[in-house]
Amino acid sequence: MIIVFGSGDDSCIELVVDAALELGVEHRLIDQRRLDHDDLLLEVGPSAVRCLVRVADEVIDLGEAGAVYARPLGVGDTPRSQTFSAAFTEWLDLADTLVVNRPIAMRSNSSKPYQCQLISDAGFAVPDTLVSNDPHEVRQFAERHGRVIFKSTSGIRSIVRELDEQRLDALDGVRSLPTQFQSYVNGVDTRVHVVGDAAFATEMATDAIDYRYSRLDGKEVTHLAVELDGEVAQRCVALAALLQLPLCGIDLRRCADGSYVCFEVNPMPAFSYYEANTGQPIARTLVEFLSGKA
């Protein structure tokens, strides 16, 4: 049996539940929308951890689950749901079972500069990067590289923007918020979803700086499922293993010479967006991985 934890109306959760039903895989959904109606007992002893949940009047010993897919969005709106989420999240790091993904492993994304070092250690090229709140230092970096983009240094999603003349003129605002600046890399955006040993690649064709928000800039984006070169695919799988993330979304850019530059790794990817646009069986592969059928 696999446990699915998240909001029942989240598109990724819906796809995983549908895939489990289609494959005949026994599963239970712990719906974050209903935590005020469920119970959880977490016992942490000197040599063992025990976690029981009651969902829809069924008591489940989570220690007997074969695997867990957790996609918690938020921590709950009430003290009861927040307590449930906190205890369940603690169990995810302690559980003696397959967890996709453990919260402790996802922390590498909390600092993008730190994660960038790990990506480089895995053999990927990374953009020249500057983290600074010094406008003079940033201007020197921009003069050196010509085109520069900037984004948040944390795991909180931010829109990637280009450091154009208008933003250079307003650069004094960076004094209150250290920001990550990177040299612009020309090429084609490629999102790779790693699921266990499988890698699904999608290329995005667009003129937008950040294809995720292309509509904000009035730009179009098209999606194309592609096959990665075997060596690149293996490197993506190895990077996911290094970060201890059985499921992740790796953001690459394919350069004109066929090489790849890696920007970051998303530890809780919204893969439903890519599956909807390409038909890649990401959710099905995830359920097969969780159930040991992959």
Phi, psi and omega in degrees: 000140175248147177256132176245123183239121179165187180279129184297341179260008175284134188297325178292318178297317179300316180296320180293316178298316178298319180294321178297319178296317181296322182274353182071031180268125179295133183207162174225135178259123170260104189273120180299339180286345187239019185295337177292346181255357183248164180235151178219135175238117179244121178240119180248110181254180182293337183227358182205157177235133180234132180223121178243141174232148172244114181234121180052045177069008175256128177267127184238128172274106185295339177294342179267356179288143180283330182195163180226133167249115183244123175227070182283122176251102184090176184242005180105157184257349182234159178304322181294312180292326178292321177294318178300310182299319181296316180292319180296319179296321177298318180297325180303325180280342183258343189297138177267059180205172179288125179236129178237100354243156177291136180305323182296328179286330182286349184291343179300335180277354180290339176230104181297323176298319178295315179298325180299324177295319179294322178298317178296320179298332181278358174102003178271145170288143178232155180292153170300132190230141174227129171248119187201157168238021180255108182304321180296317179296320179294318179297321177297319178298318180293321178295325182289324187256346179083285178253133184222142173247166177217155180198175180296151175272347185262182178280355178289131184298136176223157178276127177285126181233157177271141178279080181274184184299320180298318180285330175297322180293336181257021190291343180299337179296343182287346182300330183266359182209099176306131187232152179265124177245140180222149175297139180290134179248119179280134179160198184250125178296135180225119175260127178247120174263118176264129175231101185063243179260004181263149179226123179248121184249137176231128175260140178247121177260116182195159174265357182287148176293318179238103186299335181295334183238034184300326182294330178297331181259007181068029182252152176265155176219137175241151185241138180221122175288131183228159174263125177283151168304141185306320181292322179291318178299316179296324180292325177295316179297320179293322178295316178300319179294320178301321181274358180059044180238093180301332175236127177200163176244116184259125182264113180243167167225125180275121182275169184299331181274005178091353178280167181236143171246138182252132181264309182193175180232122180270118184277353178220068190288144173275072187292343182299327179299317182283322178297320180294328184268348182233339185080008179295137185277060184291313181296317180298316179296323178296316179295320177297321179294315182296325184268001179080015180267350183286000000 
